[in-house]
């Protein structure tokens, strides 16, 4: 049985688009995207999903007075999709325990830094400001903290003296696209498990 993926995004959606293309080309196996969720009806990723006949779900966070009620609405709507894996892909809302506890060890995220460095927003700018020589990206399970979950895969890029936030973000994004697909393929082929709080691959 193919694993049923929900993609969560808020904007451009290049990671999502790449995941979709790699499923179509067979580089990610045993996976299907069954819903693309966004808090932002105008997200470019949602336009792509609609153009490619993928089911979309939009819930505007601004209509809720607290995060837990918003996340409960998402969980309620998602239940009928029988999701095996939620992939956060540029989803710019903090995910509360309402979602995490409903999908234990089934929520993963891509973050544009070598965690545990540079958590939160503007990770690439944080790396430039700090003056690191290497930056990169991390795929991790999502836990109750922000960018604190167990690390699944990482990849690195050089930071050169002439890099700015734009050039560094582009370099990292190219690695993100490869890394996220590799992690999803591992999960969907049951080669990625969280056992006793440790990530086991293979
Ligand atoms: C990506 O760089 C992703 O790592 C980052 O947002 C961008 C989304 O791009 N996510 C975070 O910073 C989450 N903390 P995309 O919409 O083109 O995939």
Boltz pocket constraint, residues with backbone or C-beta under 6 A from the ligand:
constraints:
  - pocket:
      binder: B
      contacts: [[A, 9], [A, 11], [A, 12], [A, 13], [A, 14], [A, 15], [A, 16], [A, 89], [A, 90], [A, 91], [A, 110], [A, 111], [A, 112], [A, 120], [A, 121], [A, 122], [A, 123], [A, 173], [A, 176]]
      max_distance: 6.0
